[in-house]
């Protein structure tokens, strides 16, 4: 997680102007509308404390409606901004540096899928969250108002009803809450999937779920910090305003402390908007790098992209994959596919060497890519035609590819080149190599 956070910060600040330009083009108007909406809400709170005349009330209502329509229109552009910054991030990982116009142009054909997947994501999570609120609120109100249905509030029956209601509503709310969390995590990679794989609305959600599968706890742990920032700075001001507008007791409290409360809420809303202006693009970059990381872990993305990357990118892509790190007592061992991806990049940067090619060929063999191993061992053979280890590996690969004549020829080369008598004797005595060994008269 910390490597990805560090790389996200690096990508965020290394081309800060471009990142903020892509973001601010849409996000600044959205945040200004949010602030204006908060201002209208504050005016309504003031109106509750000091009743306004009819014309002022109608003006506030009209302003709220206009802001709502404006926010809806701007909301249609948010997925485009998300896609543009996602495209910019992927291209920069590959070593290219598209500008603001190029990023928006590249994301434009995917706007429908970006908007559709975001809409399904947001609506589903909103409905589930509302269901949790309804269950929790209904259970609490029912338990607290059993007296209104003819039951003595101080009786054992009332206490039993309250306990049973809580015992039903609380677990159901918890289950729905866990499901909501898992759904949010499973669909968190929808935008990078749309941009990176040209997926449609539901295909993007399904593909995101597929990538996260097997890595849910890792993704929960990774996304928790950015989710908390969003909850605190985006959700807290809205929650405070809603509570003051909806609760009579809180509204009365607000009326008695307007001199402190209104400036405080206004300041909270402004700070929240400023934090979102920076946290939202950072989160988009961070989620995109998580997408690349999961694809590298599960599908050897680094190896697939090796031919597309420019020389400036070959260091960046392994950094996206913290699984490759070998330092630290808790660093997991890389798989053969991940080692192969790393070695491909090393060969590109350091040039071909016998040691690197032999290691890369072994990684290809381990994942079952014998065609790739054959190509690598042939390149190694061109560097060291008299190397016995290369000849033995070619014999192994030829046999795996069902080319027994070539395997026997490579084994004959190995027998001719091998200078370690003990190793050669052990190989001859091993039954699995008997079919490849040259006839006794040729074993010299």
N, C-alpha and C positions, 0 to 999 in steps of 0.2 A: 504493500500500500504506500509506504513512504517513498519508494523509488518513483512510483507513478505520480504521487503528489509533487515530488521534486521536479519531475520532467514536465508536469502540467504547468508549474510555476515558470519553468524555463521557457516553454512555448508561449506562455501568456505574456511575459515581459520582454522576450527577445524581439518580438515585433508588436509591441504594445499598441502602436498607432493603428496598425491594420486590424488587430483584434478588436480594439475599442471602436474603430470606424465601422466595422461590420455589425457590431452589437448596437452601437448608439443610434444607427440609422433608423432602427425600429424600436429599440428598447427605451430610448429617451422619451419619445412621445407617449409610449405606454405608461412609463413611470410618472410623467407629468399628469396624465389623465387620472392615474391612481391618487396622486397627491391632491388633485382638484376634487376628486370624489371624497377624499378624507376631509378636505375643507368644507364641503357641503354637509358632511355628517357632523362636523364640529358646529357648524351653524345651526343644524337641527337640534343639537344638544343645547346650544345657547337659547334657541327658541323654546325648548321645553322649560328652561328655567325662567325665561322672560318672554312670554307669549308674543309672537309676531303678528302683524296685521295680515289680512287676507292676501294682499298683493305680494308681500314678502314671502309668505308661505308658498304661494303659487310659483314665484320666481325660483325658490329653492327646489321645488318639485320638478319644474321644467328643466332646471340645470342638471338635476340628477338623471333625468331621462336622456337628455342630450349627451351627457358624459357616458351613460351606459351604451348608447348607440355608437359613439366614437370609440369606446373601448372594444366593442364587438368588431368593428371594422379593423382596428389595429391588431386585434387578436388573430385575424386571418393572415397577417404578415409575420407573426411570431415564428411559425414553423419554417418559413422561408429563411428567416435570420438564423434559426437553429441549424438548418441544412447548410447554409453558406459557411458558417463557422466550422461545422463538422467537416465539410469538404476542405476548407483551408487547413485544418489540423492534419487530416490524412495526407494531404499533399506535402505539407511541411515535414512530416515524418519520413516521407519518401525522398526528401531533399529538394523539393520544389517550393517556390514562394509565390503563390497566386495573390493578386491584390484584391481589393474590395469588389470591384466590378466583376472580375473573373470568378470570384467565389459565388456571388449571387447568380451570375449567368449559369454556372455549372449546376447550381441547386434548383434552378427554376423548373426544369422538366420534372423534378421529383416533388414539387409543391403539393400535388394532390395526395400522394402517399404520406408525406410528412404531416399534412393537416389531418388526414383521415386517421392515421395511427395515433396522433396526439389527441384527437377528439375522443376516440374510443378509450384510450388510456385515462384521460382526465375524467370522462363521464363515469367510467366504471369505478374509479377510485372515489369519486364524489358520491356516487350512489351507495357504495359500501360504507363510507364514512358517515353518511346521513343515516343509514340503517343502524349503525352502532349508536349514534346519538339518539335516535328514536327509541331503540330498545332500552338504553340506559335511562333516558329521561322518563319514558313511560313506566318503567319498573320502579323508579324512585318516586314518581308522583303517585302511583297506585299504592305503594307501600306506605307513603306518608298520609294518604287520604282515605284509608279504609273506613274511617268513621262516616264518610259520606255515603257509604253503601249499606248503612244500618248495622255496622259492627262497632262495638264499644272499643274506642281507640286504646283503652288501657287493659283490655281483656287478653287472655291467652290466645284466643282465636285471631285477634288482630296481629299479635306478635308472630303467630304461625304463618299467617298470610304474608306478612312482610318478609319473613325468612325464606319462604318458598319462592316468592317473587324474585328476591335477590339471588336465590340459588339457581333459578332458571335464566334470568336475564344476564347475570354476570358471566357465566361460562359461555353462553351464546355470543355475547359481545366480544369476549376474549378470542373465541374461535374466528369470528368474522374479522377481528382486528389482525390476527396472525395471517389470515388469508389475504387481507388487504396489503399487508407488508410484503408477503411473498409475491403477490401479483405486481406490485410496484417494482420490485427487484427483477422479476422475470421479464418485464417489459421495458426495463431501463435502457436497453441498447437499441430501441426501435429506430431512432434517428440515424445512428451510424450504419445500421443495416440497410436503411433506405438509400443512403448516399453511397455506401461502400459496395452494395450488391444490387442496386436498382430494384429493390423489392417493393411490392405493393403494400397496401394498408395492412391487411390481415397476414400476409406473408411476412411482413416485418415483425409483427408481434409474435408470430409462431417461431420465426428464426431467432429472435432475441431470447425467447424461452428456451430454445434448444441450446444456445450458447451458454446460458447461465446454468443450465442443468448440470449438476455435479459440482458447481462452484457457488451455490447460493450463500453459504455462510461466508465465503470469501467476499462476495459482492455486498452482502449486508454490512460487513465490517468496513469495507471500503467506502460505501455510499453513506454510512451513518454520519460522518462529520459534515458533509455538504448538506445533508437533509436537516441536520440540527441548525445549521446557519440559516437555511431558508425558513425553517419553522420559527426561529426566534425573531429574525429581522423582517420577514414578510408576513408571518401569521400573527405575531403579537400585537402590532398596531391595529390590524383589522379586528382582532378578537376584542381588544379593549374598547374600540368604538362600538362594536355590536353589543357588548355587554352594557355599556352606558345607555345605549338607545333602547335596549330591550328590557332591562330590569328596573322596576320602579324604585326600589330602595337605592340602587346604585345611581339612578338619575337624580334622586334627591340629594345623595351625597355629593354628586358632581355639582349640583346647583349651589351648594354651600361652599365649594372650594374651586370655583371657576378660575380665580386668579392664578392658581397654581396648576390646575388640571389641564386647561386648554393649551397653554404654552408647552406643557410637558408632552401632551399627546401630539401636538404639531411637530415638536422636535423629534419625537419618536418616529413619526411617519417620514420625516425628511431623512433621518439617519437610515431608516429601513430602505428607502428608495436608493440612497447612495450605495449602501452595501449591496443591494441587488444589482446595481449597475456594474459592479465588478464581480460579484459572486456568480451571476448567471453565466457569463462567458467562460469563467474558470471552470464551472461545473460541466459545461458543454465539452470543453477540451478534455477534462478529466474523464468523462464518460466515454468519449471517443477513444482515448488511450486504453481504457478498460476493454473496450470492444476489440481493439487490436491485440491486446494481451491475451484475451480468452481465445481468439482465433489462432494465435501463435501457439498457445498451450495445447489446443485440441486439434488443430488442422495444419500445423507447420506453415503458418502464413509467411513467416520470414523467408523460408525457402522458396515459396511460390512467388514472392515479390522480388527475389534477388535480381532478376533480370530487368526489373523496372526501376530499381533504385539508382539514383545518381551517386557519384562518389562521395558527396557530402552527407549522404543519408545512412551509410552502412554502419556507422557507430550508433545512430539514434535508434534504429529499430530494435537491436538487442536490449537497449535501455528500457524499451517499452515492456520487455518481458523480464520482470524481476525473478522469475523462476530460474533464469540462467545464472544468477549470482552465485558465486562459490564461496563468498566470505561470510563469516558469522556462524555460530554453532547451530542455528536453527535453519540454515539455508537448505532447502530440499535439493536432492540430486536431480539434474536435468534428465529428461528422457532422451532416447536415441534420436527422435525426430527433432528435439530442441537442440541437441548437440550438432546434428547435421546442419540446421539452420545457422547456428553460430559459426560453424566451420566454413560454410559457403561464404559468409561475409568476411571471414578471416582470409580466405583464399583471394577474394576480390581486393582486399586492402593490402595484404602482405605479399601477394604473389604465390605461385605454385611452388611448393616444396615437397620433398618426399614424405616427411613426417606428417604434414597436414593432409596430403592426399591419402595416405594410408589410414589415418584416423577417420577421414571423411568416408572412405570406402567402407570401413568397419561399421560406421553409424548407418550408412545406407543398407548394408547387409542385415543389420539388427532390426530395422523396420520392414525388411522384406523387399526393398527396392533394389533388386539385383541388376536391373537395367542401368540404374544410376551408378551402382557399385562397379559394374563392368566398364562404364565410361571413365570413371575416376581411376580405376586400376590401369586402364590403358594409358591414360595420361601419365601416371606414375611410371609405367613401363618405358615410356618415351624418355623420361628423365634418367632412369637407371635400368637399362635393359638386362644387366647382369645381376639383378637383385633377386635372391632366392625367395624372400618373403612375398614379393609381388607375384612371382610365378605361382606360388602356392595359393595365394588369394584368387588369382585368375582361374586356377583349377577348380576351386570351390564355387566360384560364381558360374563358370561354364556348366558344372554339374547341376547347379540349381536351375539354370536356364535350359536343361535337358539337351545340352550339346556335348555328348560324351566324347566324340573325337577331339574336339578342341580342349576338353578337360584333360584327356589323356596326354595331349601334346604339351599342355601347360605343366602337368605333373612331371613329364619327362624332363622339361626344362628345370623344374625345381630339383629333381634328383641330381641333375648334372651340376647345378649351381650351389647346392647346399654343402657347406664345409663343416658343419657340426655333425660328426658321425653319430653321436648319441641320439640327437633329434631325428636324424634320418632313419636310424634303426627303429626308433619308436614308431615312426610313421609307417614303416614297412610292416611292422608287427601288428598294426591296428587294422582290424578286419574291414572297417568302413572305407578304407582307402584302397583295398585290394583290387577293385575293378578298374581303378585309374592307374595303377602302377604299370610301368613299362615291363615287357618280358624280361626274365632274369638276365639274359645275355646283353640287354641294353642298359641295365642298371649300373652305370659306372660314372 
